[in-house]
């Protein structure tokens, strides 16, 4: 168990268990391991999220609903020690909420939505898409606003080897001219796309950048690496499975 003192459903403990379960399943699927997720009274939303994770990892899915007779559940629950009982009222309520009264089975799951990078989707390049390097502008900029020479050299080398250069920044769209001018002056390679935060987007920087990545990069390029020299933002990209080149003073 995650928490040895756990005895009854507690929100904080349940969240820790769910997060640990998600990381374990995601990692196993990425390694090509078959996984069985055994969950009681799983709501449709979380169930579809598991389906979306499987799709994002390129795994097939089989759903097996194990449905027990309500009266038998009540009988077994009554035989438990008092501290472990769910209670007849709760069991009948769960059956009423989760089972179709006509079929006695859970309703079929609808098609899952596509899992986002921020939601945990690992990066799987689409075969045949052109190679690219993703450059986070702030990740190649030093504290004084000057470019980090080593990072710029990496970008130029990859561009010279045929990689498309995709630049991104959490700065707002209305600063496009300023950012584009800085790139032209200091990086001096053709930039295929400059992705900036859309108007009124107040999400955290990492979440906003991952959304831009999903919308404009994920399905359109084979990303060889992300150039991001700041450790914390670099971890955001690394969690998607992307290779991160941390080229910045003191971070190499």
Secondary structure by P-SEA (a helix, b strand, c coil): ccccccccccaaaaaaaaaaaaaaaaaaaaabbbbbbbbccccaaaaaaaaaaaaaabbbbbbbbbcccaaaaaaaaaaccccccccaaaaaaaaaaccccccccccccccccccccccccccccccccbbbbbbcccccccccccccaaaaaaaaaaaaabbbbbbbbcccccaaaaaaaaaaacccccccccccccccccccaaaaaaaaaaacccccccccccccccaaaaaaaaaacccccccccccc
